[in-house]
Amino acid sequence: MGEGAGGASTTAAAIDQLVHAVFLRPEPTPEGGPDNLLAIAQIVDYTGLMRGTIDADISRGRIPSPDNSEHRVKRWKRVAIDSVMSKRRGYRRHREAREELLLRSAGSRARTREA
C-alpha cells in the first residue's frame, strides 16, 4: 500500500533533483575575459535565459545600453551581463526540464482519464 523507507528517500531525491533542474540557475561559466563583448545570442548561451527574457530585460532597462553596436549588432561586455545576472532572482526554467514536466503532466492526465 505505502512506500517503504527506501521508496520515500528515492522520491525525495527525485523531487530534489527536479527542483534543482527547474528552479536553480547554475553560475555562468566565463569563456574569456570580463571585457569580451557578447551579442544577444551569446548572452542566451552564457546565462541560460531565454531570448524573450533578455529582450524584455533590455526594453525594461534591466540590461544597460550596449557597450558596442558596430555593424548594427548590439554587444555587451561580459562584466555588464555578470552584474545584471547577480541582481536577478535565483531561479530559471530549463527548456528540457520544462518539457519533461509537461510530458509527465500529460501522462498523469492521460492515466486519470483512463481510470
C-alpha positions as CSV (number, residue, x, y, z in Angstrom):
1,M,0.0,0.0,0.0
2,G,2.5,2.7,1.1
3,E,6.1,3.1,0.0
4,G,8.8,1.8,2.3
5,A,11.6,4.0,3.7
6,G,13.7,3.3,0.6
7,G,10.9,4.4,-1.7
8,A,10.4,7.6,0.2
9,S,14.0,8.6,0.0
10,T,14.1,7.8,-3.7
11,T,11.0,10.0,-4.2
12,A,12.6,12.8,-2.1
13,A,15.8,12.6,-4.2
14,A,13.8,12.7,-7.4
15,I,12.0,15.8,-6.2
16,D,15.2,17.4,-5.1
17,Q,16.8,16.7,-8.5
18,L,13.7,18.2,-10.3
19,V,13.7,21.3,-8.1
20,H,17.4,21.9,-8.8
21,A,16.9,21.3,-12.6
22,V,13.9,23.6,-12.9
23,F,14.4,26.4,-10.3
24,L,18.1,26.9,-9.6
25,R,20.3,28.7,-12.0
26,P,23.9,27.5,-12.2
27,E,26.6,30.1,-12.2
28,P,27.6,31.1,-15.7
29,T,31.0,29.8,-16.8
30,P,33.1,32.5,-18.3
31,E,34.8,31.7,-21.5
32,G,37.0,34.8,-21.8
33,G,37.8,38.0,-20.1
34,P,35.3,40.4,-18.5
35,D,35.7,42.9,-21.3
36,N,34.8,40.3,-24.0
37,L,31.8,41.5,-26.0
38,L,28.7,39.3,-26.1
39,A,25.9,39.6,-28.7
40,I,22.3,38.6,-27.6
41,A,22.7,35.0,-28.9
42,Q,25.9,34.7,-26.8
43,I,24.1,36.1,-23.8
44,V,21.4,33.4,-24.2
45,D,24.1,30.7,-24.2
46,Y,26.1,32.3,-21.4
47,T,23.2,32.9,-19.0
48,G,20.8,30.2,-20.0
49,L,18.0,32.7,-20.1
50,M,15.5,32.6,-23.0
51,R,15.8,35.2,-25.8
52,G,12.5,36.7,-24.9
53,T,13.6,37.3,-21.3
54,I,16.7,39.1,-22.5
55,D,14.7,41.2,-24.9
56,A,12.2,42.1,-22.1
57,D,15.1,43.0,-19.8
58,I,16.6,45.3,-22.4
59,S,13.3,47.0,-23.0
60,R,12.6,47.4,-19.3
61,G,16.1,48.9,-18.7
62,R,17.3,46.0,-16.6
63,I,20.2,45.5,-19.0
64,P,22.1,48.7,-19.7
65,S,22.8,50.2,-23.1
66,P,25.1,48.1,-25.3
67,D,28.8,48.7,-24.9
68,N,29.3,48.3,-28.7
69,S,26.9,48.4,-31.6
70,E,29.3,48.1,-34.5
71,H,27.6,46.9,-37.8
72,R,24.2,47.3,-36.0
73,V,24.9,44.3,-33.8
74,K,24.4,45.2,-30.1
75,R,27.1,43.8,-27.8
76,W,27.6,44.0,-24.1
77,K,30.7,43.4,-22.0
78,R,30.7,40.2,-20.1
79,V,31.2,42.1,-16.8
80,A,28.0,44.1,-17.5
81,I,26.0,40.9,-18.0
82,D,27.5,39.4,-14.9
83,S,26.4,42.5,-13.0
84,V,22.9,42.1,-14.3
85,M,22.8,38.4,-13.5
86,S,24.0,39.0,-9.9
87,K,20.8,41.1,-9.4
88,R,18.4,38.5,-10.8
89,R,16.3,36.1,-8.8
90,G,18.0,32.8,-8.3
91,Y,15.8,30.6,-10.5
92,R,15.1,29.9,-14.1
93,R,13.3,27.2,-16.1
94,H,15.4,25.0,-18.2
95,R,13.8,24.1,-21.5
96,E,14.5,20.4,-21.1
97,A,13.1,20.3,-17.5
98,R,10.0,22.2,-18.6
99,E,9.4,19.8,-21.4
100,E,9.9,16.9,-19.0
101,L,7.3,18.4,-16.6
102,L,4.9,18.9,-19.5
103,L,5.3,15.3,-20.6
104,R,4.8,14.0,-17.0
105,S,1.8,16.2,-16.6
106,A,0.3,15.0,-19.9
107,G,1.0,11.4,-18.9
108,S,-0.7,11.8,-15.5
109,R,-3.7,13.4,-17.1
110,A,-4.0,10.5,-19.6
111,R,-3.8,8.0,-16.7
112,T,-6.5,10.0,-14.8
113,R,-8.8,9.9,-17.8
114,E,-8.3,6.1,-18.2
115,A,-9.3,5.5,-14.6
